[in-house]
Amino acid sequence: MKSRVRAVGLDFGTTNSAISVILEDGAPHLARFNSPDDTPIESFRSILFFEWVQETGGTESSVSVGNEAIRRYLRAAANGRLIQSLKSFLAVRSFDSTDIMGEQYSLGDLIAPILIELRQAAESQFGSLPPAVTVGRPVHFSDARDGADDAFAQARLDVAVRRAGWDDVRFEYEPVAAAHDYSTRIVRDETVLIGDFGGGTSDFSILRLRTPNAAPSGDRYQILGNDGVALAGDAFDGRITHHVVAPALGRSSRYRSPYGMILPVPTWPYTKLERWHHLSMLKNRATLFRLKDLQRDSLEPQKLAAFIHIVNNDLGYHLFRSVEQTKLELSDFESANFSFADPPVKIDKEVSRPEFESWIAHHLARIEECVDRLMTTAGIARAEIDSVFLTGGSSFVPAVRRIFADRFGESKIRLGNEFTSVARGLALRALEEEADG
């Protein structure tokens, strides 16, 4: 007989999502999923794949989600459309709906299937879930210009969560949730700075934490400040794309206009190429028509042909994996070889860590400014920070970690559960809310 589920935490991420429950033992338990290579993992890709399938009486569109979407995408040979990084659109008011295979889909239509799959996985492994869920949100959503945009984004996410079957939806800042996870391992009271680096945002919180046995749960956390900036892993990937991939696909090349003038190729397709959640939007008739016009008039038509090949064959996921692999290798080594091949496209380039760090220097400066601003707002001196807990994929980037080592000392940096700490902490936060009524 399955233990009763007491509380649920849902982490809907730009790249990966996770769901955690609290059982009778009071500890968080993460739902597990099969990765594309069938290895059980505790994270779920926030991704959709639409494809044409043969049905009795004709061909119809079908949608798959998460890791299954990746499996089907890899088998489909461009017979479909891959949609990812949906969280990055939540604050974009102009995104009302999009056409996919002749049908209109709202943002909620696209997010809800991912959340439904997460819920069903948790129910199959742990049993029925309570009607309340605590959902993570960044301090500032991607592309949010002000508090009104943040509220707009949260309201859209709230609608999608309710469509997945929850009646009582509560939100918590993701770095605060990560602090709840971190607090389970402390042995003394601490003032901690949390850095949560997702795909689309970097979020920070400063809290005073008491040890688990020191006080009732409601008295164990004092939030001193929150702040965030709308850039993280995807932005770092975009700089690799800008400097390594885009030039091979025609960025900075030239074309001959109908009036005989030699002009630079427009930058807008490459701007979308650098943002993964926009890349799939290039696969439409009007854009492909424009790209083919540019190819015809280009002084380097083979580069535009390569770009068209990537868009037309929906190769964004493969390109993303090559970029991500390069970034990961640069976290461990002083140089890495970027390699991507899908004939006729072939890109090979050696990238050094100093090069990469120079490309992301502006982003690093914005993160530094955000951390310093938070410290000032909270009225906390650097020496008062006992620990710095870093979580999320970009916490592995040496230049990111150096920001905190330079300010607080390498010995204060703590790591662990980099991809699931937010989900664990959300479940713990949900349990507190249940106890508080």
C-alpha positions as CSV (number, residue, x, y, z in Angstrom):
1,M,0.0,0.0,0.0
2,K,1.4,3.4,-1.0
3,S,2.0,6.0,1.7
4,R,-0.2,9.0,1.6
5,V,1.1,12.1,-0.3
6,R,1.0,15.0,2.1
7,A,2.3,17.8,-0.1
8,V,3.5,18.5,-3.7
9,G,6.1,20.8,-5.1
10,L,6.2,21.5,-8.9
11,D,9.3,23.0,-10.6
12,F,8.4,23.9,-14.2
13,G,11.7,24.9,-15.7
14,T,12.8,26.5,-19.0
15,T,14.9,23.4,-19.9
16,N,14.0,20.8,-17.3
17,S,11.1,20.3,-14.9
18,A,10.7,18.1,-11.8
19,I,8.0,17.2,-9.3
20,S,8.5,16.2,-5.7
21,V,6.1,14.9,-3.0
22,I,6.3,14.6,0.8
23,L,5.2,11.2,2.1
24,E,4.4,10.2,5.7
25,D,8.2,10.1,6.4
26,G,8.3,13.9,6.0
27,A,11.0,13.7,3.4
28,P,10.8,14.9,-0.3
29,H,10.7,12.2,-2.9
30,L,11.2,13.0,-6.6
31,A,9.2,11.4,-9.4
32,R,11.5,9.5,-11.8
33,F,11.4,9.4,-15.6
34,N,13.0,7.5,-18.4
35,S,15.7,9.6,-20.2
36,P,16.0,9.3,-24.0
37,D,18.4,6.4,-23.5
38,D,16.0,4.8,-20.9
39,T,18.1,5.7,-17.9
40,P,15.9,6.6,-14.9
41,I,16.4,10.3,-14.0
42,E,14.6,12.8,-11.7
43,S,14.2,15.6,-14.3
44,F,11.9,15.9,-17.2
45,R,12.6,17.9,-20.4
46,S,10.2,20.9,-20.8
47,I,9.7,20.1,-24.4
48,L,7.0,19.2,-27.0
49,F,7.1,17.6,-30.3
50,F,4.3,17.8,-32.9
51,E,4.4,15.3,-35.8
52,W,2.3,13.9,-38.6
53,V,1.1,10.4,-38.0
54,Q,-0.8,8.0,-40.2
55,E,-4.3,7.2,-38.9
56,T,-7.2,5.4,-40.3
57,G,-8.7,7.7,-42.9
58,G,-5.7,10.0,-43.3
59,T,-2.8,11.8,-41.6
60,E,-3.3,13.7,-38.3
61,S,-1.0,15.7,-36.0
62,S,0.1,14.1,-32.7
63,V,1.9,15.7,-29.8
64,S,4.4,14.0,-27.4
65,V,6.0,15.6,-24.3
66,G,9.2,15.5,-22.3
67,N,11.7,12.8,-22.8
68,E,9.3,10.9,-25.1
69,A,9.2,14.0,-27.3
70,I,12.9,13.8,-27.8
71,R,12.8,10.1,-28.7
72,R,10.1,10.7,-31.3
73,Y,11.8,13.8,-32.6
74,L,15.0,11.8,-33.1
75,R,13.1,9.1,-35.1
76,A,10.9,11.5,-37.1
77,A,13.5,12.8,-39.6
78,A,12.2,16.4,-39.5
79,N,8.6,15.3,-39.9
80,G,7.3,17.6,-37.2
81,R,8.1,20.6,-35.0
82,L,10.0,20.7,-31.7
83,I,8.9,23.4,-29.2
84,Q,11.0,24.1,-26.1
85,S,11.8,26.9,-23.5
86,L,8.1,27.7,-23.2
87,K,8.6,29.3,-19.8
88,S,10.6,32.1,-21.5
89,F,7.4,33.2,-23.2
90,L,5.2,33.7,-20.1
91,A,5.9,37.4,-19.7
92,V,5.7,38.1,-23.5
93,R,2.3,39.7,-23.9
94,S,2.5,39.6,-27.7
95,F,2.6,35.8,-27.6
96,D,-1.1,35.0,-27.7
97,S,-1.1,31.9,-29.9
98,T,1.0,30.2,-32.6
99,D,0.2,28.1,-35.6
100,I,1.5,24.5,-35.5
101,M,0.6,22.3,-38.3
102,G,-2.4,24.4,-39.2
103,E,-3.9,24.6,-35.7
104,Q,-3.7,27.5,-33.2
105,Y,-2.2,26.8,-29.8
106,S,-2.2,29.3,-26.9
107,L,0.8,29.3,-24.5
108,G,-1.4,27.5,-21.9
109,D,-2.2,24.8,-24.6
110,L,1.5,24.2,-24.9
111,I,2.5,24.2,-21.2
112,A,-0.4,22.2,-19.8
113,P,0.5,18.8,-21.5
114,I,4.0,19.0,-19.8
115,L,2.5,19.7,-16.4
116,I,-0.2,16.9,-16.9
117,E,2.6,14.4,-17.7
118,L,4.5,15.5,-14.6
119,R,1.4,15.0,-12.5
120,Q,0.6,11.6,-14.0
121,A,4.1,10.4,-13.3
122,A,3.9,11.4,-9.7
123,E,0.5,9.8,-9.3
124,S,1.6,6.5,-10.9
125,Q,4.6,6.3,-8.5
126,F,3.2,7.7,-5.3
127,G,-0.6,7.6,-5.5
128,S,-3.3,10.3,-5.6
129,L,-2.1,13.8,-5.0
130,P,-3.7,16.5,-2.8
131,P,-5.6,19.4,-4.5
132,A,-2.9,21.9,-3.4
133,V,0.5,22.4,-5.1
134,T,3.4,24.8,-4.5
135,V,4.9,26.0,-7.8
136,G,8.2,27.6,-8.3
137,R,8.6,31.0,-10.1
138,P,11.7,33.2,-10.8
139,V,12.0,36.5,-9.0
140,H,11.7,38.1,-12.4
141,F,10.4,36.2,-15.4
142,S,12.3,36.3,-18.7
143,D,11.4,39.4,-20.7
144,A,9.5,40.9,-17.8
145,R,10.0,44.7,-17.8
146,D,8.3,45.4,-14.5
147,G,6.1,44.0,-11.7
148,A,3.0,44.0,-13.9
149,D,4.8,41.8,-16.4
150,D,5.8,39.4,-13.6
151,A,2.2,39.2,-12.3
152,F,1.0,38.6,-15.9
153,A,3.5,35.8,-16.3
154,Q,2.5,34.2,-13.0
155,A,-1.2,34.4,-13.8
156,R,-0.6,32.6,-17.1
157,L,1.4,29.9,-15.4
158,D,-1.4,29.6,-12.7
159,V,-3.9,28.9,-15.5
160,A,-1.7,26.1,-17.0
161,V,-1.2,24.5,-13.5
162,R,-4.9,24.5,-12.9
163,R,-5.5,22.8,-16.3
164,A,-3.2,20.0,-15.0
165,G,-5.7,19.3,-12.2
166,W,-4.8,21.3,-9.2
167,D,-7.4,23.6,-7.5
168,D,-5.2,25.3,-5.0
169,V,-2.1,26.8,-6.6
170,R,0.5,28.6,-4.5
171,F,3.8,30.1,-5.7
172,E,7.2,30.4,-4.1
173,Y,10.4,32.1,-5.4
174,E,12.7,29.4,-6.7
175,P,15.8,30.5,-4.7
176,V,13.7,30.5,-1.6
177,A,12.6,26.9,-2.4
178,A,16.3,26.0,-2.9
179,A,17.0,27.4,0.6
180,H,14.4,25.0,2.1
181,D,16.3,22.1,0.5
182,Y,19.6,23.5,1.7
183,S,18.3,24.0,5.2
184,T,17.9,20.2,5.7
185,R,21.7,19.7,5.8
186,I,22.8,22.6,8.0
187,V,24.1,21.9,11.5
188,R,24.1,25.4,12.8
189,D,22.1,28.6,12.2
190,E,23.3,30.4,9.0
191,T,22.8,33.5,6.9
192,V,22.9,32.1,3.4
193,L,22.9,33.5,-0.1
194,I,21.1,31.3,-2.6
195,G,22.0,31.5,-6.3
196,D,19.6,29.6,-8.6
197,F,20.7,29.5,-12.2
198,G,18.0,28.2,-14.6
199,G,17.8,28.2,-18.3
200,G,16.2,31.6,-18.6
201,T,16.8,33.4,-15.3
202,S,19.3,33.8,-12.5
203,D,17.7,34.3,-9.1
204,F,19.1,35.2,-5.7
205,S,17.8,35.2,-2.2
206,I,19.3,35.9,1.2
207,L,17.8,34.1,4.2
208,R,18.5,33.5,7.8
209,L,18.1,29.8,8.4
210,R,17.8,27.9,11.7
211,T,18.6,24.2,12.1
212,P,15.7,21.8,11.6
213,N,15.4,21.0,15.3
214,A,15.9,24.6,16.5
215,A,12.4,25.9,16.1
216,P,8.9,25.2,14.6
217,S,9.0,25.2,10.8
218,G,7.4,28.6,10.5
219,D,10.1,30.2,12.5
220,R,13.1,28.6,10.8
221,Y,13.3,30.9,7.8
222,Q,13.6,34.7,7.6
223,I,13.8,36.1,4.1
224,L,16.1,39.2,4.0
225,G,15.8,39.9,0.3
226,N,15.2,38.6,-3.3
227,D,16.4,39.7,-6.7
228,G,17.0,38.3,-10.1
229,V,18.1,38.9,-13.7
230,A,16.5,37.5,-16.8
231,L,19.5,35.6,-18.1
232,A,21.3,32.3,-17.4
233,G,22.2,29.2,-19.2
234,D,20.3,29.9,-22.5
235,A,22.0,33.3,-22.7
236,F,25.4,31.7,-22.3
237,D,24.5,29.2,-25.0
238,G,23.4,32.1,-27.2
239,R,26.9,33.7,-27.1
240,I,28.5,30.4,-28.3
241,T,25.9,30.4,-31.1
242,H,26.6,34.0,-31.9
243,H,30.4,33.6,-32.2
244,V,30.7,30.0,-33.5
245,V,27.5,28.9,-35.2
246,A,26.0,32.0,-36.7
247,P,29.0,33.0,-38.8
248,A,29.0,29.6,-40.5
249,L,25.3,30.1,-41.4
250,G,25.8,33.5,-43.0
251,R,25.9,36.1,-40.2
252,S,28.0,39.1,-41.3
253,S,28.0,37.8,-44.9
254,R,26.7,40.1,-47.7
255,Y,24.1,39.9,-50.5
256,R,23.4,41.9,-53.6
257,S,20.1,43.8,-53.5
258,P,17.7,44.1,-56.4
259,Y,19.3,47.6,-57.1
260,G,22.8,46.2,-57.3
261,M,23.9,47.4,-53.8
262,I,26.1,45.1,-51.7
263,L,24.4,44.9,-48.2
264,P,24.9,43.0,-45.0
265,V,22.6,40.0,-44.5
266,P,19.9,41.1,-42.0
267,T,20.6,40.1,-38.4
268,W,17.1,39.2,-37.2
269,P,17.2,35.5,-38.2
270,Y,20.5,35.1,-36.3
271,T,19.0,36.9,-33.2
272,K,16.3,34.2,-33.2
273,L,18.9,31.5,-33.7
274,E,20.6,32.6,-30.5
275,R,17.5,32.1,-28.5
276,W,16.4,28.5,-28.5
277,H,12.8,29.2,-27.7
278,H,12.6,31.4,-30.8
279,L,14.4,29.1,-33.2
280,S,11.4,26.9,-33.9
281,M,9.4,29.9,-34.8
282,L,11.6,30.4,-37.9
283,K,10.0,27.3,-39.5
284,N,7.2,29.1,-41.3
285,R,6.5,29.7,-44.9
286,A,7.2,33.5,-44.9
287,T,10.5,33.2,-43.1
288,L,11.8,30.3,-45.3
289,F,10.8,32.3,-48.4
290,R,12.8,35.3,-47.2
291,L,15.8,33.1,-46.4
292,K,15.7,31.5,-49.8
293,D,15.6,35.0,-51.4
294,L,18.7,35.9,-49.4
295,Q,20.4,32.7,-50.4
296,R,19.8,33.5,-54.1
297,D,21.3,36.9,-53.8
298,S,24.1,36.1,-51.2
299,L,27.8,36.3,-52.0
300,E,28.2,33.2,-49.9
301,P,25.0,31.2,-50.8
302,Q,26.3,28.0,-49.2
303,K,26.1,29.5,-45.8
304,L,22.5,30.6,-46.2
305,A,21.8,27.1,-47.6
306,A,23.2,25.6,-44.4
307,F,20.9,27.9,-42.3
308,I,17.9,26.9,-44.4
309,H,18.8,23.3,-43.9
310,I,18.8,23.6,-40.1
311,V,15.5,25.5,-40.0
312,N,13.7,23.3,-42.6
313,N,14.8,20.1,-40.9
314,D,14.1,21.3,-37.4
315,L,17.7,20.7,-36.2
316,G,17.5,23.1,-33.3
317,Y,17.7,20.3,-30.7
318,H,20.8,18.8,-32.3
319,L,22.4,22.2,-32.5
320,F,21.5,22.9,-28.9
321,R,23.1,19.7,-27.7
322,S,26.4,20.6,-29.5
323,V,26.4,24.1,-28.0
324,E,25.5,22.7,-24.5
325,Q,28.3,20.1,-24.8
326,T,30.8,22.7,-25.6
327,K,29.7,24.8,-22.6
328,L,29.9,21.8,-20.3
329,E,33.4,20.9,-21.5
330,L,34.6,24.4,-20.9
331,S,33.5,24.0,-17.3
332,D,36.0,21.2,-16.9
333,F,38.8,22.1,-19.4
334,E,40.6,25.1,-20.7
335,S,39.3,24.5,-24.3
336,A,36.7,22.5,-26.1
337,N,35.9,21.6,-29.7
338,F,32.5,22.6,-31.0
339,S,31.4,20.1,-33.6
340,F,28.1,19.9,-35.4
341,A,27.4,17.9,-38.6
342,D,24.3,17.2,-40.6
343,P,25.3,17.2,-44.3
344,P,25.6,19.6,-46.0
345,V,26.2,21.5,-42.7
346,K,29.5,20.9,-41.0
347,I,30.9,23.2,-38.3
348,D,34.1,22.5,-36.3
349,K,35.8,25.1,-34.2
350,E,38.0,25.1,-31.1
351,V,36.8,27.3,-28.3
352,S,39.0,28.4,-25.4
353,R,37.7,29.1,-21.9
354,P,39.1,32.7,-22.0
355,E,37.2,33.3,-25.3
356,F,34.0,32.0,-23.9
357,E,34.4,34.1,-20.7
358,S,35.0,37.2,-22.9
359,W,31.8,36.4,-24.8
360,I,29.7,36.2,-21.7
361,A,31.4,39.1,-19.9
362,H,28.4,41.4,-20.2
363,H,26.1,38.7,-18.8
364,L,28.5,38.1,-15.9
365,A,28.6,41.8,-15.1
366,R,24.8,41.9,-14.9
367,I,24.8,38.9,-12.5
368,E,27.5,40.7,-10.4
369,E,25.4,43.9,-10.3
370,C,22.3,41.9,-9.2
371,V,24.1,40.2,-6.4
372,D,25.7,43.5,-5.2
373,R,22.3,45.2,-5.4
374,L,20.7,42.5,-3.3
375,M,23.4,42.7,-0.7
376,T,22.8,46.5,-0.5
377,T,19.0,46.2,-0.4
378,A,19.2,43.5,2.3
379,G,21.6,45.6,4.4
380,I,24.0,42.6,4.7
381,A,27.8,42.9,4.7
382,R,29.8,40.2,2.8
383,A,31.3,39.0,6.1
384,E,27.8,38.2,7.4
385,I,27.2,35.6,4.8
386,D,27.9,32.2,6.3
387,S,27.3,30.1,3.1
388,V,26.6,30.5,-0.6
389,F,24.4,27.8,-2.0
390,L,24.6,27.6,-5.8
391,T,22.2,25.4,-7.8
392,G,21.1,25.0,-11.4
393,G,23.2,24.1,-14.5
394,S,25.2,27.3,-14.9
395,S,26.5,27.0,-11.3
396,F,29.1,24.7,-12.9
397,V,30.5,27.5,-15.1
398,P,33.8,28.6,-13.5
399,A,33.3,32.3,-14.3
400,V,29.9,32.2,-12.5
401,R,31.3,30.5,-9.4
402,R,34.2,32.9,-9.4
403,I,31.8,35.8,-8.9
404,F,30.9,34.3,-5.5
405,A,34.3,33.1,-4.6
406,D,35.7,36.6,-5.1
407,R,33.1,38.2,-2.9
408,F,32.6,35.6,-0.1
409,G,35.5,33.1,-0.3
410,E,35.7,29.7,-2.0
411,S,35.3,28.0,1.4
412,K,31.7,29.3,1.8
413,I,30.4,27.9,-1.5
414,R,28.1,24.9,-1.2
415,L,26.8,22.7,-4.1
416,G,24.4,19.8,-4.3
417,N,21.2,18.6,-6.0
418,E,21.9,21.1,-8.7
419,F,19.0,20.1,-10.9
420,T,16.4,19.0,-8.2
421,S,17.0,21.3,-5.2
422,V,14.2,23.6,-6.2
423,A,11.6,20.8,-6.6
424,R,12.7,19.3,-3.2
425,G,12.4,22.7,-1.5
426,L,9.0,23.4,-3.1
427,A,7.6,20.2,-1.6
428,L,9.0,21.1,1.8
429,R,7.5,24.6,1.5
430,A,4.2,23.0,0.5
431,L,4.3,20.8,3.7
432,E,4.8,24.0,5.8
433,E,1.8,25.6,4.1
434,E,-0.3,22.5,4.8
435,A,0.7,22.7,8.5
436,D,-0.1,26.5,8.6
437,G,-3.6,25.8,7.2
